Amino acid sequence: MILDRPLLRFVPRGTKIDFMRGRFIGLATSAVLSIASLILFFHPGLTLGLDFRGGIVVEAHTQGPADVSAIRAALAAQHVTAAGVQSFGGPDDVLIRLDTPSQSDPAHEAQTQALVDSVRHAIGTIPGAQVLRADAVGASVSAELFRNGMLALGISLLMILAYIWFRFEWEFAVSAVVTLVLDLTKTVGFLVLTHFEFDLVMVAAILTILGYSTNDKVVVYDRIRENLRKYRSMPLAELINLSINETLSRTLGTSSTVFLAALPLALFGGASLSGFAWVMLFGIVVGTSSSIFIAAPLLLLLGEKRLRRNARPAVRK
C-alpha cells in the first residue's frame, strides 16, 4: 500500500555513502573554523546587547518612514549625544541606544531618568512620532545577567555529558560534548561576523541549538549501538557508515522541518526575532552536519579499539 511508504525520502533506501573516508578533512575543517571563531571572539569580539552591556534602549514609532537625520537633530537639540539611532522592523520604527551614566555617581538613577525624559521630549518634537518603550539596564545588573547566561551554557554542557555518559559508553559522551563545543564556537563566530547582539535571547537560541544538536546525535548513536549488537564482527568505520546512512533520511527530514519553521521568523520576524531565528538556522545546519562529519569520526577515533576488539580487518580497496 502507498500509505506504508513515506511520500518523501531525502535519500534512496539502501544508500551507501562512505562518510568516514573524509573524516580527517571534516575534523580538520571543523578545527580551523572553531579556531578562527575563537580569534574573532577575542577580536573584534561579540556585540553585546543591552542585557549584557548595560544602557538605555528607546523604541519609537514615526508617522511614515523614519527620518534618522531629523531624529538625530532633535536629540542634539536636547543635548543628547553619543546616541545610536537605527531603523528596525518596519520603515517607521526606530531604535535609539544610549549609555547609562556611571553608577558610581550618587545621582545615577536621576540622571538616567533625565536622559530618558530628554529622549522622550526630543521624539515628541517630531510630528506624529511617539515613544513605545524605554528600557534601562545598569552595569551591575548586566554583569550578573552575563555571568548567569554563561553559567547556564556551562551547566547545559555538563548535563548533556552526564546524560550521554549514562545512556552510552564514555566514548559516545566525550565525542558528543567535544562536537557540541565545536558547534558552540562556530556559532560565536557567526554572531561576531553578523554583528547580531549577544543578549539573553541569543543565550536561549544557543541552548536551543545545543538541545537540537544533542537529539540529532543521540539518534545516530542509538543506531550505532543497535548495529554494534547486530553486527558483532563488522569494522567500526563500516558500521558507523551503515548507521549514518540508515538514519540519514530521518536526519535530513527533521532538520528540513525545523529549518523551514524558523525561516519565516528570520525573514519576517522583525528585529526582536530575526536574530534569534538566523542563529537557529545556522545552528541547525551546523548541528546536522557535525553529527555526521564530527561526532561520528570522533567516535571512530576514540572507540575503534575498545568497541570493536573482535572485528575482522577492514577490506582495503
Residue, then its C-alpha position, 0 to 999 in steps of 0.5 A: m500500500i502507498l500509505d506504508r511508504p513515506l511520500l518523501r525520502f531525502v535519500p534512496r533506501g539502501t544508500k551507501i555513502d562512505f562518510m568516514r573516508g573524509r573524516f580527517i578533512g571534516l575534523a580538520t575543517s571543523a578545527v580551523l573554523s572553531i579556531a578562527s571563531l575563537i580569534l574573532f571572539f577575542h577580536p573584534g569580539l561579540t556585540l553585546g546587547l543591552d542585557f549584557r552591556g548595560g544602557i538605555v534602549v528607546e523604541a519609537h514609532t514615526q508617522g511614515p518612514a523614519d527620518v534618522s537625520a531629523i531624529r538625530a537633530a532633535l536629540a542634539a537639540q536636547h543635548v543628547t549625544a553619543a546616541g545610536v539611532q537605527s531603523f528596525g522592523g518596519p520603515d517607521d520604527v526606530l531604535i535609539r541606544l544610549d549609555t547609562p551614566s556611571q553608577s558610581d555617581p550618587a545621582h545615577e538613577a536621576q540622571t538616567q531618568a533625565l536622559v530618558d525624559s530628554v529622549r522622550h521630549a526630543i521624539g515628541t518634537i517630531p510630528g506624529a512620532q511617539v515613544l513605545r518603550a524605554d528600557a534601562v539596564g545598569a552595569s551591575v545588573s548586566a554583569e550578573l545577567f552575563r555571568n548567569g547566561m554563561l553559567a547556564l551554557g556551562i551547566s547545559l554542557l555538563m548535563i548533556l555529558a552526564y546524560i550521554w555518559f549514562r545512556f552510552e559508553w564514555e566514548f559516545a559522551v566525550s565525542a558528543v560534548v567535544t562536537l557540541v563545543l565545536d558547534l558552540t564556537k562556530t556559532v560565536g563566530f557567526l554572531v561576531l561576523t553578523h554583528f547580531e547582539f549577544d543578549l539573553v535571547m541569543v543565550a536561549a537560541i544557543l541552548t536551543i541549538l545545543g538541545y537540537s544538536t544533542n537529539d540529532k546525535v543521540v539518534v545516530y548513536d542509538r543506531i550505532r549501538e543497535n548495529l554494534r549488537k547486530y553486527r558483532s564482527m563488522p569494522l567500526a568505520e563500516l558500521i558507523n557508515l551503515s548507521i549514518n546512512e540508515t538514519l540519514s533520511r530521518t536526519l535530513g527530514t527533521s532538520s528540513t522541518v525545523f529549518l523551514a519553521a524558523l525561516p519565516l521568523a528570520l525573514f519576517g520576524g522583525a528585529s526582536l526575532s530575526g536574530f534569534a531565528w538566523v542563529m537557529l538556522f545556522g545552528i541547525v545546519v551546523g548541528t546536522s552536519s557535525s553529527i555526521f562529519i564530527a561526532a561520528p569520526l570522533l567516535l571512530l577515533l576514540g572507540e575503534k579499539r575498545l568497541r570493536r576488539n573482535a572485528r575482522p580487518a577492514v577490506r582495503k580497496 
